[in-house]
Amino acid sequence: MGFSGGDPSALREAARSLDNLGSDLADDSLECRGPGSDIAGAATGEIGVLAQNAVLAAGGAVAAAAVLVSAMGTGSDTAGEQLDLATGGQVAR
């Protein structure tokens, strides 16, 4: 079924890789809390608060990236399943 294009196994492998990356990014986003608190304690007044907010915002951006990557992994897995159904498990050539 050449019209379907793609390899279901490769799609599932990509899904696993994306899921692993999403988990790593989620873990990394949590690591921003510690430095953010350290910065707030080290800098005085409003500067410390602003610096902490900047670090936490970066952590939030990483967390958002984790969600997007995880969603791409889910999409790849679903595409692999649908391609299996459409092709009877045959890889397009």
ChimeraX attribute file (.defattr): number of C-alpha atoms within 10 A of each C-alpha:
attribute: neighborCount
match mode: 1-to-1
recipient: residues
	/A:1	14
	/A:2	10
	/A:3	8
	/A:4	14
	/A:5	12
	/A:6	18
	/A:7	19
	/A:8	24
	/A:9	16
	/A:10	14
	/A:11	20
	/A:12	20
	/A:13	16
	/A:14	18
	/A:15	24
	/A:16	17
	/A:17	15
	/A:18	22
	/A:19	21
	/A:20	16
	/A:21	17
	/A:22	24
	/A:23	17
	/A:24	14
	/A:25	22
	/A:26	20
	/A:27	15
	/A:28	15
	/A:29	22
	/A:30	14
	/A:31	13
	/A:32	19
	/A:33	15
	/A:34	12
	/A:35	14
	/A:36	23
	/A:37	17
	/A:38	13
	/A:39	18
	/A:40	18
	/A:41	13
	/A:42	11
	/A:43	14
	/A:44	10
	/A:45	10
	/A:46	10
	/A:47	13
	/A:48	18
	/A:49	16
	/A:50	15
	/A:51	18
	/A:52	23
	/A:53	17
	/A:54	14
	/A:55	19
	/A:56	21
	/A:57	15
	/A:58	15
	/A:59	22
	/A:60	16
	/A:61	14
	/A:62	21
	/A:63	21
	/A:64	16
	/A:65	17
	/A:66	24
	/A:67	17
	/A:68	14
	/A:69	21
	/A:70	23
	/A:71	16
	/A:72	17
	/A:73	24
	/A:74	18
	/A:75	15
	/A:76	21
	/A:77	23
	/A:78	16
	/A:79	18
	/A:80	23
	/A:81	16
	/A:82	15
	/A:83	23
	/A:84	18
	/A:85	12
	/A:86	12
	/A:87	17
	/A:88	10
	/A:89	16
	/A:90	15
	/A:91	17
	/A:92	14
	/A:93	10
